[in-house]
Amino acid sequence: MPSRPASPAPTGAPGAAATAHKAGKYLVFRLGTESYGVSILGIQEIRFYEPPTRIAGSPPHVLGVFDLRGASIPVIDLRACLGLAPHFDAGTVTVVANPDGRQTVGLVVDSVSDVVELQAGHFRQMPSLGEQGSTPYVTGLASTTQEGLERTLLLLDLPRLLTVHAPRA
């Protein structure tokens, strides 16, 4: 697969800091049956999935490391970070990202579908899921229409997710 190189809407679950999603381009990928979106800013490339080199003692969501032009990059399974069962098939890809400018990581997802342009009117606030339904990384929703079909994207706060799940450089 080849490399693919604002009005805020407050979102967030109760007890979590609100995240403002900005109009712009979002990379859309799938985990299971759901579509997720992350800002395209900080996405460096998309690669076919190759099993990384395992590192003994690493957390379950860290699959290992791979070499990216001479640098060792940690590979994180987004399914594990979000509490989903492992799944790897021919469509599995690694999204190379550096969303906060501090550390480049590989994010394993089921597949990448497209890049969409989201405007202020597309964003929806994340509904409260009750005290037990904390969604610290899914910080909002976006509704889009593609080829006459409406779809809902779960918007991830990638820097927040990586603050918790990325190995320290």
C-alpha positions as CSV (number, residue, x, y, z in Angstrom):
1,M,0.0,0.0,0.0
2,P,1.5,3.4,-0.9
3,S,2.4,6.0,1.7
4,R,-0.2,8.8,2.3
5,P,1.6,11.5,3.3
6,A,-11.5,25.3,12.0
7,S,-14.3,25.3,14.1
8,P,-14.0,23.5,17.4
9,A,-16.7,21.2,18.8
10,P,-16.3,20.3,22.4
11,T,-16.4,16.6,23.0
12,G,-15.4,14.1,25.7
13,A,-16.8,11.8,28.3
14,P,-17.7,13.1,31.8
15,G,-14.6,13.3,33.9
16,A,-12.3,13.6,30.9
17,A,-10.9,16.8,29.6
18,A,-12.8,18.0,26.6
19,T,-11.1,17.7,23.2
20,A,-11.8,20.2,20.4
21,H,-11.9,18.5,17.0
22,K,-10.9,20.8,14.2
23,A,-12.1,20.9,10.6
24,G,-9.6,19.3,8.3
25,K,-8.5,15.9,6.9
26,Y,-8.9,12.7,8.9
27,L,-7.4,9.3,8.2
28,V,-10.2,6.7,8.4
29,F,-9.4,3.1,9.5
30,R,-11.2,0.1,10.8
31,L,-10.9,-1.9,14.0
32,G,-13.5,-4.7,13.9
33,T,-16.7,-3.4,12.5
34,E,-16.2,0.2,13.5
35,S,-14.6,3.1,11.6
36,Y,-12.2,5.4,13.4
37,G,-10.8,8.7,12.5
38,V,-7.6,10.6,13.5
39,S,-6.3,13.9,12.2
40,I,-4.0,13.3,9.2
41,L,-1.5,15.7,10.8
42,G,1.3,13.6,12.2
43,I,0.5,10.6,10.0
44,Q,3.7,9.8,8.1
45,E,2.9,6.7,6.1
46,I,0.9,3.5,5.8
47,R,2.7,0.2,5.4
48,F,1.7,-3.4,4.9
49,Y,1.8,-5.2,8.2
50,E,4.9,-7.2,8.9
51,P,5.3,-8.9,12.3
52,P,7.7,-6.8,14.3
53,T,10.7,-8.0,16.3
54,R,9.3,-9.0,19.7
55,I,10.8,-7.4,22.9
56,A,10.8,-9.6,26.0
57,G,8.9,-8.0,28.9
58,S,7.0,-5.5,26.8
59,P,3.3,-4.8,27.6
60,P,0.7,-6.8,25.7
61,H,-0.3,-3.9,23.4
62,V,3.4,-3.3,22.3
63,L,3.9,-5.9,19.6
64,G,7.6,-5.1,19.2
65,V,9.7,-2.9,17.0
66,F,10.5,-2.5,13.3
67,D,13.3,-0.6,11.4
68,L,12.2,2.5,9.7
69,R,15.0,4.0,7.7
70,G,17.6,3.2,10.4
71,A,15.4,4.0,13.5
72,S,13.8,1.4,15.7
73,I,10.0,2.2,15.9
74,P,7.7,0.7,18.6
75,V,4.7,-1.1,17.1
76,I,1.4,-0.7,19.1
77,D,-1.7,-2.8,18.6
78,L,-4.6,-0.3,18.7
79,R,-7.0,-3.2,19.2
80,A,-5.3,-4.1,22.5
81,C,-5.3,-0.4,23.5
82,L,-9.0,-0.2,23.0
83,G,-9.8,-3.6,24.7
84,L,-10.6,-5.5,21.5
85,A,-9.5,-9.1,20.7
86,P,-6.4,-9.5,18.5
87,H,-7.0,-9.9,14.8
88,F,-4.5,-10.1,11.9
89,D,-5.3,-10.8,8.3
90,A,-4.2,-9.8,4.8
91,G,-5.8,-6.3,5.2
92,T,-3.9,-5.5,8.4
93,V,-1.7,-2.4,8.1
94,T,0.7,-0.4,10.2
95,V,0.1,3.4,10.3
96,V,3.3,5.2,11.1
97,A,2.5,8.3,13.1
98,N,4.1,11.0,15.2
99,P,1.1,13.1,16.2
100,D,2.7,15.1,19.0
101,G,6.2,15.5,17.5
102,R,7.9,13.6,20.2
103,Q,8.0,9.9,19.2
104,T,7.3,8.0,16.0
105,V,5.2,4.8,16.5
106,G,3.6,2.2,14.3
107,L,-0.1,1.7,15.0
108,V,-1.5,-1.6,13.8
109,V,-5.1,-1.4,12.5
110,D,-7.4,-3.8,10.6
111,S,-7.4,-1.7,7.4
112,V,-7.3,1.9,6.2
113,S,-10.2,3.0,4.0
114,D,-9.7,6.6,3.1
115,V,-9.0,10.2,4.0
116,V,-12.1,12.4,4.6
117,E,-12.5,16.2,4.9
118,L,-14.5,17.0,8.0
119,Q,-16.2,20.4,8.6
120,A,-17.6,21.8,11.8
121,G,-21.1,20.5,11.0
122,H,-19.8,16.9,10.9
123,F,-18.7,16.7,14.6
124,R,-20.9,15.3,17.3
125,Q,-20.3,15.3,21.0
126,M,-19.6,11.9,22.6
127,P,-22.6,10.9,24.6
128,S,-22.3,10.0,28.3
129,L,-22.1,6.3,28.7
130,G,-22.5,6.4,32.5
131,E,-20.0,5.9,35.2
132,Q,-18.8,2.5,33.9
133,G,-18.6,3.6,30.3
134,S,-15.4,5.7,30.3
135,T,-14.1,6.4,26.8
136,P,-10.9,8.4,27.4
137,Y,-9.5,8.0,23.8
138,V,-12.7,8.1,21.8
139,T,-13.4,11.8,22.3
140,G,-16.1,12.5,19.7
141,L,-18.1,11.3,16.7
142,A,-18.3,12.6,13.2
143,S,-21.1,11.8,10.7
144,T,-20.2,11.8,7.0
145,T,-22.0,10.7,3.8
146,Q,-20.1,8.8,1.2
147,E,-21.7,7.4,-2.0
148,G,-25.1,8.1,-0.5
149,L,-24.4,6.1,2.7
150,E,-24.1,7.8,6.1
151,R,-21.4,6.6,8.4
152,T,-20.3,7.5,11.9
153,L,-16.7,7.8,12.7
154,L,-15.3,7.4,16.2
155,L,-12.7,10.1,16.7
156,L,-9.6,9.1,18.6
157,D,-7.4,11.5,20.5
158,L,-4.1,9.9,19.3
159,P,-1.8,12.0,21.5
160,R,-3.8,11.2,24.6
161,L,-3.8,7.5,23.7
162,L,0.0,7.5,23.1
163,T,0.7,9.3,26.3
164,V,-0.6,6.2,28.1
165,H,0.3,3.4,25.7
166,A,3.5,4.4,23.8
167,P,6.8,3.2,25.3
168,R,8.9,6.1,26.7
169,A,11.7,7.2,24.4
